[in-house]
Amino acid sequence: MTFPTFPSCIPPPDPEETAAAPLEQLRLCLQALPAATGNLLELGALSRQLSRCHAELDAALLRGAIDLRAAHLGLQALLTLLQRRDEPLLFSSEEAQALLEPVQQRLKQGLSQVHRLF
């Protein structure tokens, strides 16, 4: 059974988001670190930028993991419902789609959060 409203793939990331990816910012900071040796002002600025990048990475990974976990639990619940039924299924494909829509949204949110990092 297929649902026509499900996308065939995850859309490509926004170019603006890709340009400011936290992992790229982290890489640039680490490359600038040797040149800043001995300059306390530069080292302080790089330290603050590294801390900010770390916090962004941590927050985005946590949000992504929470969304992916929620989607996983939703799919598990739906599969359990389908496997433990005593009667034939009496709902339409539109109703099935309505059950799967929140799962799809959480999955898209989680993948988007993780994808934004790279």
Backbone atoms as SQL, in Angstrom:
CREATE TABLE atoms (id INTEGER PRIMARY KEY, chain TEXT, resi INTEGER, resn TEXT, atom TEXT, x REAL, y REAL, z REAL);
INSERT INTO atoms VALUES
  (1, 'A', 1, 'MET', 'N', 0.848, -1.166, 0.000),
  (2, 'A', 1, 'MET', 'CA', 0.000, 0.000, 0.000),
  (3, 'A', 1, 'MET', 'C', 0.899, 1.236, 0.000),
  (4, 'A', 2, 'THR', 'N', 0.628, 2.185, -0.861),
  (5, 'A', 2, 'THR', 'CA', 1.410, 3.418, -0.898),
  (6, 'A', 2, 'THR', 'C', 0.500, 4.606, -0.646),
  (7, 'A', 3, 'PHE', 'N', 1.082, 5.657, -0.168),
  (8, 'A', 3, 'PHE', 'CA', 0.349, 6.883, 0.085),
  (9, 'A', 3, 'PHE', 'C', 0.919, 7.958, -0.823),
  (10, 'A', 4, 'PRO', 'N', 0.085, 8.517, -1.703),
  (11, 'A', 4, 'PRO', 'CA', 0.586, 9.452, -2.708),
  (12, 'A', 4, 'PRO', 'C', 1.141, 10.742, -2.126),
  (13, 'A', 5, 'THR', 'N', 0.787, 11.104, -0.892),
  (14, 'A', 5, 'THR', 'CA', 1.269, 12.368, -0.347),
  (15, 'A', 5, 'THR', 'C', 2.643, 12.249, 0.278),
  (16, 'A', 6, 'PHE', 'N', 3.187, 11.037, 0.441),
  (17, 'A', 6, 'PHE', 'CA', 4.513, 10.901, 1.023),
  (18, 'A', 6, 'PHE', 'C', 5.553, 11.300, -0.013),
  (19, 'A', 7, 'PRO', 'N', 6.542, 12.105, 0.392),
  (20, 'A', 7, 'PRO', 'CA', 7.568, 12.495, -0.568),
  (21, 'A', 7, 'PRO', 'C', 8.451, 11.304, -0.910),
  (22, 'A', 8, 'SER', 'N', 8.979, 11.307, -2.131),
  (23, 'A', 8, 'SER', 'CA', 9.835, 10.207, -2.556),
  (24, 'A', 8, 'SER', 'C', 11.210, 10.288, -1.904),
  (25, 'A', 9, 'CYS', 'N', 11.606, 11.486, -1.476),
  (26, 'A', 9, 'CYS', 'CA', 12.892, 11.635, -0.798),
  (27, 'A', 9, 'CYS', 'C', 12.869, 12.919, 0.033),
  (28, 'A', 10, 'ILE', 'N', 13.862, 13.073, 0.861),
  (29, 'A', 10, 'ILE', 'CA', 13.993, 14.280, 1.668),
  (30, 'A', 10, 'ILE', 'C', 14.491, 15.398, 0.747),
  (31, 'A', 11, 'PRO', 'N', 13.867, 16.582, 0.828),
  (32, 'A', 11, 'PRO', 'CA', 14.307, 17.676, -0.040),
  (33, 'A', 11, 'PRO', 'C', 15.732, 18.104, 0.295),
  (34, 'A', 12, 'PRO', 'N', 16.457, 18.638, -0.686),
  (35, 'A', 12, 'PRO', 'CA', 17.828, 19.084, -0.416),
  (36, 'A', 12, 'PRO', 'C', 17.828, 20.252, 0.566),
  (37, 'A', 13, 'PRO', 'N', 18.917, 20.417, 1.305),
  (38, 'A', 13, 'PRO', 'CA', 18.959, 21.497, 2.286),
  (39, 'A', 13, 'PRO', 'C', 18.987, 22.864, 1.623),
  (40, 'A', 14, 'ASP', 'N', 18.539, 23.851, 2.365),
  (41, 'A', 14, 'ASP', 'CA', 18.575, 25.232, 1.910),
  (42, 'A', 14, 'ASP', 'C', 20.043, 25.658, 1.805),
  (43, 'A', 15, 'PRO', 'N', 20.475, 26.274, 0.695),
  (44, 'A', 15, 'PRO', 'CA', 21.887, 26.672, 0.548),
  (45, 'A', 15, 'PRO', 'C', 22.353, 27.607, 1.659),
  (46, 'A', 16, 'GLU', 'N', 21.478, 28.485, 2.167),
  (47, 'A', 16, 'GLU', 'CA', 21.871, 29.376, 3.255),
  (48, 'A', 16, 'GLU', 'C', 22.184, 28.583, 4.514),
  (49, 'A', 17, 'GLU', 'N', 21.380, 27.554, 4.798),
  (50, 'A', 17, 'GLU', 'CA', 21.627, 26.721, 5.968),
  (51, 'A', 17, 'GLU', 'C', 22.928, 25.945, 5.804),
  (52, 'A', 18, 'THR', 'N', 23.190, 25.461, 4.620),
  (53, 'A', 18, 'THR', 'CA', 24.395, 24.688, 4.371),
  (54, 'A', 18, 'THR', 'C', 25.636, 25.553, 4.563),
  (55, 'A', 19, 'ALA', 'N', 25.563, 26.811, 4.130),
  (56, 'A', 19, 'ALA', 'CA', 26.710, 27.699, 4.250),
  (57, 'A', 19, 'ALA', 'C', 27.057, 27.956, 5.711),
  (58, 'A', 20, 'ALA', 'N', 26.088, 27.929, 6.593),
  (59, 'A', 20, 'ALA', 'CA', 26.315, 28.226, 8.000),
  (60, 'A', 20, 'ALA', 'C', 26.253, 26.965, 8.861),
  (61, 'A', 21, 'ALA', 'N', 26.547, 25.810, 8.285),
  (62, 'A', 21, 'ALA', 'CA', 26.463, 24.562, 9.032),
  (63, 'A', 21, 'ALA', 'C', 27.426, 24.606, 10.220),
  (64, 'A', 22, 'PRO', 'N', 26.952, 24.202, 11.391),
  (65, 'A', 22, 'PRO', 'CA', 27.811, 24.246, 12.583),
  (66, 'A', 22, 'PRO', 'C', 29.103, 23.448, 12.448),
  (67, 'A', 23, 'LEU', 'N', 29.080, 22.312, 11.771),
  (68, 'A', 23, 'LEU', 'CA', 30.311, 21.542, 11.595),
  (69, 'A', 23, 'LEU', 'C', 31.330, 22.302, 10.746),
  (70, 'A', 24, 'GLU', 'N', 30.843, 23.036, 9.767),
  (71, 'A', 24, 'GLU', 'CA', 31.744, 23.844, 8.936),
  (72, 'A', 24, 'GLU', 'C', 32.330, 24.985, 9.769),
  (73, 'A', 25, 'GLN', 'N', 31.500, 25.616, 10.602),
  (74, 'A', 25, 'GLN', 'CA', 32.000, 26.678, 11.476),
  (75, 'A', 25, 'GLN', 'C', 33.063, 26.129, 12.425),
  (76, 'A', 26, 'LEU', 'N', 32.817, 24.945, 12.946),
  (77, 'A', 26, 'LEU', 'CA', 33.770, 24.304, 13.850),
  (78, 'A', 26, 'LEU', 'C', 35.090, 24.028, 13.129),
  (79, 'A', 27, 'ARG', 'N', 35.007, 23.539, 11.912),
  (80, 'A', 27, 'ARG', 'CA', 36.215, 23.264, 11.125),
  (81, 'A', 27, 'ARG', 'C', 37.013, 24.542, 10.892),
  (82, 'A', 28, 'LEU', 'N', 36.328, 25.640, 10.556),
  (83, 'A', 28, 'LEU', 'CA', 37.015, 26.911, 10.314),
  (84, 'A', 28, 'LEU', 'C', 37.689, 27.426, 11.581),
  (85, 'A', 29, 'CYS', 'N', 37.018, 27.266, 12.710),
  (86, 'A', 29, 'CYS', 'CA', 37.612, 27.687, 13.990),
  (87, 'A', 29, 'CYS', 'C', 38.878, 26.891, 14.285),
  (88, 'A', 30, 'LEU', 'N', 38.806, 25.598, 14.077),
  (89, 'A', 30, 'LEU', 'CA', 39.963, 24.754, 14.353),
  (90, 'A', 30, 'LEU', 'C', 41.129, 25.068, 13.426),
  (91, 'A', 31, 'GLN', 'N', 40.831, 25.454, 12.192),
  (92, 'A', 31, 'GLN', 'CA', 41.897, 25.839, 11.255),
  (93, 'A', 31, 'GLN', 'C', 42.536, 27.163, 11.670),
  (94, 'A', 32, 'ALA', 'N', 41.745, 28.061, 12.240),
  (95, 'A', 32, 'ALA', 'CA', 42.263, 29.372, 12.646),
  (96, 'A', 32, 'ALA', 'C', 43.025, 29.305, 13.964),
  (97, 'A', 33, 'LEU', 'N', 42.866, 28.247, 14.712),
  (98, 'A', 33, 'LEU', 'CA', 43.474, 28.136, 16.040),
  (99, 'A', 33, 'LEU', 'C', 45.007, 28.237, 16.024),
  (100, 'A', 34, 'PRO', 'N', 45.718, 27.516, 15.146),
  (101, 'A', 34, 'PRO', 'CA', 47.193, 27.634, 15.168),
  (102, 'A', 34, 'PRO', 'C', 47.684, 29.058, 14.882),
  (103, 'A', 35, 'ALA', 'N', 47.002, 29.778, 14.020),
  (104, 'A', 35, 'ALA', 'CA', 47.424, 31.139, 13.684),
  (105, 'A', 35, 'ALA', 'C', 47.200, 32.106, 14.841),
  (106, 'A', 36, 'ALA', 'N', 46.303, 31.762, 15.755),
  (107, 'A', 36, 'ALA', 'CA', 45.986, 32.651, 16.872),
  (108, 'A', 36, 'ALA', 'C', 46.875, 32.406, 18.084),
  (109, 'A', 37, 'THR', 'N', 47.779, 31.474, 18.001),
  (110, 'A', 37, 'THR', 'CA', 48.639, 31.155, 19.130),
  (111, 'A', 37, 'THR', 'C', 49.402, 32.397, 19.570),
  (112, 'A', 38, 'GLY', 'N', 49.311, 32.706, 20.854),
  (113, 'A', 38, 'GLY', 'CA', 50.007, 33.865, 21.403),
  (114, 'A', 38, 'GLY', 'C', 49.168, 35.129, 21.431),
  (115, 'A', 39, 'ASN', 'N', 48.095, 35.190, 20.661),
  (116, 'A', 39, 'ASN', 'CA', 47.224, 36.373, 20.645),
  (117, 'A', 39, 'ASN', 'C', 46.006, 36.082, 21.521),
  (118, 'A', 40, 'LEU', 'N', 46.006, 36.637, 22.708),
  (119, 'A', 40, 'LEU', 'CA', 44.940, 36.338, 23.670),
  (120, 'A', 40, 'LEU', 'C', 43.570, 36.812, 23.202),
  (121, 'A', 41, 'LEU', 'N', 43.522, 37.922, 22.487),
  (122, 'A', 41, 'LEU', 'CA', 42.225, 38.403, 21.989),
  (123, 'A', 41, 'LEU', 'C', 41.645, 37.438, 20.968),
  (124, 'A', 42, 'GLU', 'N', 42.483, 36.997, 20.046),
  (125, 'A', 42, 'GLU', 'CA', 42.017, 36.041, 19.031),
  (126, 'A', 42, 'GLU', 'C', 41.643, 34.706, 19.660),
  (127, 'A', 43, 'LEU', 'N', 42.458, 34.253, 20.611),
  (128, 'A', 43, 'LEU', 'CA', 42.161, 32.986, 21.281),
  (129, 'A', 43, 'LEU', 'C', 40.848, 33.063, 22.055),
  (130, 'A', 44, 'GLY', 'N', 40.596, 34.201, 22.684),
  (131, 'A', 44, 'GLY', 'CA', 39.331, 34.387, 23.407),
  (132, 'A', 44, 'GLY', 'C', 38.144, 34.358, 22.463),
  (133, 'A', 45, 'ALA', 'N', 38.277, 35.038, 21.314),
  (134, 'A', 45, 'ALA', 'CA', 37.189, 35.057, 20.332),
  (135, 'A', 45, 'ALA', 'C', 36.957, 33.658, 19.760),
  (136, 'A', 46, 'LEU', 'N', 38.047, 32.948, 19.460),
  (137, 'A', 46, 'LEU', 'CA', 37.910, 31.583, 18.943),
  (138, 'A', 46, 'LEU', 'C', 37.304, 30.652, 19.984),
  (139, 'A', 47, 'SER', 'N', 37.673, 30.845, 21.232),
  (140, 'A', 47, 'SER', 'CA', 37.108, 30.028, 22.303),
  (141, 'A', 47, 'SER', 'C', 35.604, 30.232, 22.410),
  (142, 'A', 48, 'ARG', 'N', 35.185, 31.492, 22.354),
  (143, 'A', 48, 'ARG', 'CA', 33.740, 31.779, 22.408),
  (144, 'A', 48, 'ARG', 'C', 33.024, 31.201, 21.194),
  (145, 'A', 49, 'GLN', 'N', 33.638, 31.305, 20.021),
  (146, 'A', 49, 'GLN', 'CA', 33.027, 30.763, 18.807),
  (147, 'A', 49, 'GLN', 'C', 32.963, 29.237, 18.864),
  (148, 'A', 50, 'LEU', 'N', 34.015, 28.601, 19.386),
  (149, 'A', 50, 'LEU', 'CA', 33.998, 27.147, 19.540),
  (150, 'A', 50, 'LEU', 'C', 32.911, 26.710, 20.523),
  (151, 'A', 51, 'SER', 'N', 32.761, 27.448, 21.603),
  (152, 'A', 51, 'SER', 'CA', 31.701, 27.136, 22.576),
  (153, 'A', 51, 'SER', 'C', 30.326, 27.281, 21.946),
  (154, 'A', 52, 'ARG', 'N', 30.140, 28.325, 21.165),
  (155, 'A', 52, 'ARG', 'CA', 28.857, 28.550, 20.490),
  (156, 'A', 52, 'ARG', 'C', 28.574, 27.433, 19.482),
  (157, 'A', 53, 'CYS', 'N', 29.595, 27.030, 18.719),
  (158, 'A', 53, 'CYS', 'CA', 29.428, 25.938, 17.747),
  (159, 'A', 53, 'CYS', 'C', 29.071, 24.637, 18.458),
  (160, 'A', 54, 'HIS', 'N', 29.747, 24.381, 19.564),
  (161, 'A', 54, 'HIS', 'CA', 29.472, 23.168, 20.327),
  (162, 'A', 54, 'HIS', 'C', 28.038, 23.180, 20.834),
  (163, 'A', 55, 'ALA', 'N', 27.584, 24.306, 21.359),
  (164, 'A', 55, 'ALA', 'CA', 26.210, 24.407, 21.869),
  (165, 'A', 55, 'ALA', 'C', 25.191, 24.214, 20.742),
  (166, 'A', 56, 'GLU', 'N', 25.468, 24.787, 19.561),
  (167, 'A', 56, 'GLU', 'CA', 24.568, 24.621, 18.413),
  (168, 'A', 56, 'GLU', 'C', 24.496, 23.171, 17.974),
  (169, 'A', 57, 'LEU', 'N', 25.666, 22.523, 17.897),
  (170, 'A', 57, 'LEU', 'CA', 25.704, 21.112, 17.510),
  (171, 'A', 57, 'LEU', 'C', 24.938, 20.254, 18.500),
  (172, 'A', 58, 'ASP', 'N', 25.182, 20.479, 19.774),
  (173, 'A', 58, 'ASP', 'CA', 24.531, 19.700, 20.824),
  (174, 'A', 58, 'ASP', 'C', 23.019, 19.878, 20.780),
  (175, 'A', 59, 'ALA', 'N', 22.565, 21.119, 20.654),
  (176, 'A', 59, 'ALA', 'CA', 21.126, 21.396, 20.637),
  (177, 'A', 59, 'ALA', 'C', 20.458, 20.789, 19.397),
  (178, 'A', 60, 'ALA', 'N', 21.096, 20.938, 18.246),
  (179, 'A', 60, 'ALA', 'CA', 20.509, 20.402, 17.015),
  (180, 'A', 60, 'ALA', 'C', 20.459, 18.877, 17.042),
  (181, 'A', 61, 'LEU', 'N', 21.514, 18.248, 17.532),
  (182, 'A', 61, 'LEU', 'CA', 21.513, 16.783, 17.636),
  (183, 'A', 61, 'LEU', 'C', 20.446, 16.301, 18.612),
  (184, 'A', 62, 'LEU', 'N', 20.298, 17.002, 19.724),
  (185, 'A', 62, 'LEU', 'CA', 19.288, 16.613, 20.704),
  (186, 'A', 62, 'LEU', 'C', 17.879, 16.752, 20.121),
  (187, 'A', 63, 'ARG', 'N', 17.609, 17.886, 19.461),
  (188, 'A', 63, 'ARG', 'CA', 16.282, 18.071, 18.843),
  (189, 'A', 63, 'ARG', 'C', 16.025, 17.005, 17.786),
  (190, 'A', 64, 'GLY', 'N', 17.031, 16.734, 16.962),
  (191, 'A', 64, 'GLY', 'CA', 16.884, 15.711, 15.929),
  (192, 'A', 64, 'GLY', 'C', 16.642, 14.336, 16.522),
  (193, 'A', 65, 'ALA', 'N', 17.394, 14.004, 17.564),
  (194, 'A', 65, 'ALA', 'CA', 17.224, 12.690, 18.208),
  (195, 'A', 65, 'ALA', 'C', 15.852, 12.563, 18.846),
  (196, 'A', 66, 'ILE', 'N', 15.358, 13.627, 19.455),
  (197, 'A', 66, 'ILE', 'CA', 14.022, 13.598, 20.068),
  (198, 'A', 66, 'ILE', 'C', 12.956, 13.383, 19.003),
  (199, 'A', 67, 'ASP', 'N', 13.060, 14.108, 17.891),
  (200, 'A', 67, 'ASP', 'CA', 12.079, 13.952, 16.809),
  (201, 'A', 67, 'ASP', 'C', 12.138, 12.563, 16.182),
  (202, 'A', 68, 'LEU', 'N', 13.346, 12.059, 15.954),
  (203, 'A', 68, 'LEU', 'CA', 13.480, 10.720, 15.371),
  (204, 'A', 68, 'LEU', 'C', 12.957, 9.663, 16.329),
  (205, 'A', 69, 'ARG', 'N', 13.199, 9.825, 17.608),
  (206, 'A', 69, 'ARG', 'CA', 12.689, 8.872, 18.606),
  (207, 'A', 69, 'ARG', 'C', 11.163, 8.913, 18.640),
  (208, 'A', 70, 'ALA', 'N', 10.588, 10.107, 18.573),
  (209, 'A', 70, 'ALA', 'CA', 9.126, 10.232, 18.572),
  (210, 'A', 70, 'ALA', 'C', 8.532, 9.553, 17.336),
  (211, 'A', 71, 'ALA', 'N', 9.170, 9.722, 16.187),
  (212, 'A', 71, 'ALA', 'CA', 8.686, 9.065, 14.967),
  (213, 'A', 71, 'ALA', 'C', 8.801, 7.548, 15.107),
  (214, 'A', 72, 'HIS', 'N', 9.881, 7.080, 15.670),
  (215, 'A', 72, 'HIS', 'CA', 10.070, 5.652, 15.878),
  (216, 'A', 72, 'HIS', 'C', 8.988, 5.086, 16.791),
  (217, 'A', 73, 'LEU', 'N', 8.711, 5.771, 17.887),
  (218, 'A', 73, 'LEU', 'CA', 7.673, 5.308, 18.811),
  (219, 'A', 73, 'LEU', 'C', 6.295, 5.321, 18.148),
  (220, 'A', 74, 'GLY', 'N', 6.032, 6.336, 17.331),
  (221, 'A', 74, 'GLY', 'CA', 4.763, 6.391, 16.614),
  (222, 'A', 74, 'GLY', 'C', 4.599, 5.225, 15.653),
  (223, 'A', 75, 'LEU', 'N', 5.659, 4.902, 14.930),
  (224, 'A', 75, 'LEU', 'CA', 5.612, 3.764, 14.017),
  (225, 'A', 75, 'LEU', 'C', 5.455, 2.448, 14.772),
  (226, 'A', 76, 'GLN', 'N', 6.142, 2.323, 15.895),
  (227, 'A', 76, 'GLN', 'CA', 5.998, 1.122, 16.711),
  (228, 'A', 76, 'GLN', 'C', 4.562, 0.964, 17.195),
  (229, 'A', 77, 'ALA', 'N', 3.951, 2.043, 17.629),
  (230, 'A', 77, 'ALA', 'CA', 2.570, 1.986, 18.114),
  (231, 'A', 77, 'ALA', 'C', 1.617, 1.575, 17.002),
  (232, 'A', 78, 'LEU', 'N', 1.810, 2.145, 15.812),
  (233, 'A', 78, 'LEU', 'CA', 0.940, 1.790, 14.683),
  (234, 'A', 78, 'LEU', 'C', 1.136, 0.336, 14.266),
  (235, 'A', 79, 'LEU', 'N', 2.378, -0.124, 14.257),
  (236, 'A', 79, 'LEU', 'CA', 2.628, -1.528, 13.912),
  (237, 'A', 79, 'LEU', 'C', 2.014, -2.466, 14.953),
  (238, 'A', 80, 'THR', 'N', 2.115, -2.122, 16.207),
  (239, 'A', 80, 'THR', 'CA', 1.507, -2.937, 17.259),
  (240, 'A', 80, 'THR', 'C', 0.000, -2.981, 17.078),
  (241, 'A', 81, 'LEU', 'N', -0.582, -1.842, 16.771),
  (242, 'A', 81, 'LEU', 'CA', -2.028, -1.782, 16.526),
  (243, 'A', 81, 'LEU', 'C', -2.419, -2.690, 15.371),
  (244, 'A', 82, 'LEU', 'N', -1.652, -2.661, 14.307),
  (245, 'A', 82, 'LEU', 'CA', -1.964, -3.486, 13.140),
  (246, 'A', 82, 'LEU', 'C', -1.731, -4.976, 13.392),
  (247, 'A', 83, 'GLN', 'N', -0.722, -5.301, 14.164),
  (248, 'A', 83, 'GLN', 'CA', -0.397, -6.708, 14.412),
  (249, 'A', 83, 'GLN', 'C', -1.334, -7.365, 15.416),
  (250, 'A', 84, 'ARG', 'N', -1.860, -6.622, 16.351),
  (251, 'A', 84, 'ARG', 'CA', -2.669, -7.203, 17.426),
  (252, 'A', 84, 'ARG', 'C', -4.163, -7.016, 17.227),
  (253, 'A', 85, 'ARG', 'N', -4.563, -6.799, 16.050),
  (254, 'A', 85, 'ARG', 'CA', -5.987, -6.592, 15.786),
  (255, 'A', 85, 'ARG', 'C', -6.705, -7.942, 15.754),
  (256, 'A', 86, 'ASP', 'N', -7.932, -7.964, 16.226),
  (257, 'A', 86, 'ASP', 'CA', -8.732, -9.184, 16.235),
  (258, 'A', 86, 'ASP', 'C', -9.716, -9.232, 15.075),
  (259, 'A', 87, 'GLU', 'N', -9.944, -8.074, 14.482),
  (260, 'A', 87, 'GLU', 'CA', -10.909, -7.976, 13.389),
  (261, 'A', 87, 'GLU', 'C', -10.212, -7.452, 12.146),
  (262, 'A', 88, 'PRO', 'N', -10.839, -7.610, 11.004),
  (263, 'A', 88, 'PRO', 'CA', -10.258, -7.020, 9.792),
  (264, 'A', 88, 'PRO', 'C', -10.220, -5.494, 9.917),
  (265, 'A', 89, 'LEU', 'N', -9.264, -4.909, 9.233),
  (266, 'A', 89, 'LEU', 'CA', -9.151, -3.449, 9.261),
  (267, 'A', 89, 'LEU', 'C', -10.350, -2.818, 8.574),
  (268, 'A', 90, 'LEU', 'N', -10.943, -1.863, 9.249),
  (269, 'A', 90, 'LEU', 'CA', -12.125, -1.200, 8.699),
  (270, 'A', 90, 'LEU', 'C', -11.913, 0.302, 8.565),
  (271, 'A', 91, 'PHE', 'N', -10.711, 0.694, 8.194),
  (272, 'A', 91, 'PHE', 'CA', -10.508, 2.122, 7.969),
  (273, 'A', 91, 'PHE', 'C', -9.938, 2.349, 6.586),
  (274, 'A', 92, 'SER', 'N', -10.195, 3.525, 6.086),
  (275, 'A', 92, 'SER', 'CA', -9.821, 3.856, 4.705),
  (276, 'A', 92, 'SER', 'C', -8.354, 4.271, 4.627),
  (277, 'A', 93, 'SER', 'N', -7.882, 4.406, 3.419),
  (278, 'A', 93, 'SER', 'CA', -6.504, 4.855, 3.226),
  (279, 'A', 93, 'SER', 'C', -6.333, 6.295, 3.710),
  (280, 'A', 94, 'GLU', 'N', -7.382, 7.100, 3.632),
  (281, 'A', 94, 'GLU', 'CA', -7.317, 8.472, 4.143),
  (282, 'A', 94, 'GLU', 'C', -7.139, 8.468, 5.655),
  (283, 'A', 95, 'GLU', 'N', -7.826, 7.547, 6.335),
  (284, 'A', 95, 'GLU', 'CA', -7.674, 7.448, 7.784),
  (285, 'A', 95, 'GLU', 'C', -6.288, 6.921, 8.149),
  (286, 'A', 96, 'ALA', 'N', -5.786, 5.990, 7.367),
  (287, 'A', 96, 'ALA', 'CA', -4.431, 5.488, 7.589),
  (288, 'A', 96, 'ALA', 'C', -3.414, 6.606, 7.382),
  (289, 'A', 97, 'GLN', 'N', -3.646, 7.393, 6.362),
  (290, 'A', 97, 'GLN', 'CA', -2.767, 8.525, 6.093),
  (291, 'A', 97, 'GLN', 'C', -2.802, 9.507, 7.257),
  (292, 'A', 98, 'ALA', 'N', -3.976, 9.754, 7.814),
  (293, 'A', 98, 'ALA', 'CA', -4.104, 10.661, 8.954),
  (294, 'A', 98, 'ALA', 'C', -3.331, 10.135, 10.168),
  (295, 'A', 99, 'LEU', 'N', -3.305, 8.809, 10.337),
  (296, 'A', 99, 'LEU', 'CA', -2.536, 8.224, 11.440),
  (297, 'A', 99, 'LEU', 'C', -1.030, 8.371, 11.226),
  (298, 'A', 100, 'LEU', 'N', -0.620, 8.287, 9.976),
  (299, 'A', 100, 'LEU', 'CA', 0.808, 8.347, 9.670),
  (300, 'A', 100, 'LEU', 'C', 1.349, 9.768, 9.508),
  (301, 'A', 101, 'GLU', 'N', 0.487, 10.725, 9.319),
  (302, 'A', 101, 'GLU', 'CA', 0.924, 12.107, 9.079),
  (303, 'A', 101, 'GLU', 'C', 1.788, 12.665, 10.223),
  (304, 'A', 102, 'PRO', 'N', 1.383, 12.524, 11.496),
  (305, 'A', 102, 'PRO', 'CA', 2.247, 13.047, 12.570),
  (306, 'A', 102, 'PRO', 'C', 3.611, 12.354, 12.625),
  (307, 'A', 103, 'VAL', 'N', 3.632, 11.073, 12.312),
  (308, 'A', 103, 'VAL', 'CA', 4.894, 10.337, 12.290),
  (309, 'A', 103, 'VAL', 'C', 5.795, 10.896, 11.197),
  (310, 'A', 104, 'GLN', 'N', 5.211, 11.141, 10.043),
  (311, 'A', 104, 'GLN', 'CA', 5.977, 11.691, 8.929),
  (312, 'A', 104, 'GLN', 'C', 6.538, 13.068, 9.291),
  (313, 'A', 105, 'GLN', 'N', 5.744, 13.896, 9.938),
  (314, 'A', 105, 'GLN', 'CA', 6.208, 15.234, 10.307),
  (315, 'A', 105, 'GLN', 'C', 7.382, 15.178, 11.277),
  (316, 'A', 106, 'ARG', 'N', 7.296, 14.320, 12.293),
  (317, 'A', 106, 'ARG', 'CA', 8.391, 14.198, 13.264),
  (318, 'A', 106, 'ARG', 'C', 9.646, 13.643, 12.590),
  (319, 'A', 107, 'LEU', 'N', 9.465, 12.708, 11.687),
  (320, 'A', 107, 'LEU', 'CA', 10.603, 12.147, 10.967),
  (321, 'A', 107, 'LEU', 'C', 11.276, 13.226, 10.118),
  (322, 'A', 108, 'LYS', 'N', 10.492, 14.009, 9.421),
  (323, 'A', 108, 'LYS', 'CA', 11.044, 15.097, 8.599),
  (324, 'A', 108, 'LYS', 'C', 11.759, 16.125, 9.456),
  (325, 'A', 109, 'GLN', 'N', 11.171, 16.470, 10.613),
  (326, 'A', 109, 'GLN', 'CA', 11.809, 17.443, 11.503),
  (327, 'A', 109, 'GLN', 'C', 13.148, 16.921, 12.015),
  (328, 'A', 110, 'GLY', 'N', 13.159, 15.669, 12.451),
  (329, 'A', 110, 'GLY', 'CA', 14.390, 15.098, 12.972),
  (330, 'A', 110, 'GLY', 'C', 15.470, 15.003, 11.928),
  (331, 'A', 111, 'LEU', 'N', 15.125, 14.540, 10.743),
  (332, 'A', 111, 'LEU', 'CA', 16.109, 14.430, 9.672),
  (333, 'A', 111, 'LEU', 'C', 16.606, 15.815, 9.230),
  (334, 'A', 112, 'SER', 'N', 15.720, 16.785, 9.239),
  (335, 'A', 112, 'SER', 'CA', 16.100, 18.136, 8.876),
  (336, 'A', 112, 'SER', 'C', 17.111, 18.708, 9.878),
  (337, 'A', 113, 'GLN', 'N', 16.870, 18.479, 11.168),
  (338, 'A', 113, 'GLN', 'CA', 17.785, 18.953, 12.197),
  (339, 'A', 113, 'GLN', 'C', 19.173, 18.330, 12.021),
  (340, 'A', 114, 'VAL', 'N', 19.215, 17.037, 11.836),
  (341, 'A', 114, 'VAL', 'CA', 20.495, 16.348, 11.689),
  (342, 'A', 114, 'VAL', 'C', 21.159, 16.748, 10.375),
  (343, 'A', 115, 'HIS', 'N', 20.393, 16.850, 9.313),
  (344, 'A', 115, 'HIS', 'CA', 20.946, 17.194, 7.998),
  (345, 'A', 115, 'HIS', 'C', 21.518, 18.606, 8.006),
  (346, 'A', 116, 'ARG', 'N', 20.912, 19.502, 8.762),
  (347, 'A', 116, 'ARG', 'CA', 21.367, 20.898, 8.820),
  (348, 'A', 116, 'ARG', 'C', 22.782, 20.998, 9.375),
  (349, 'A', 117, 'LEU', 'N', 23.181, 20.043, 10.187),
  (350, 'A', 117, 'LEU', 'CA', 24.512, 20.079, 10.780),
  (351, 'A', 117, 'LEU', 'C', 25.603, 19.860, 9.750),
  (352, 'A', 118, 'PHE', 'N', 25.287, 19.100, 8.730),
  (353, 'A', 118, 'PHE', 'CA', 26.305, 18.739, 7.753),
  (354, 'A', 118, 'PHE', 'C', 26.190, 19.615, 6.540);
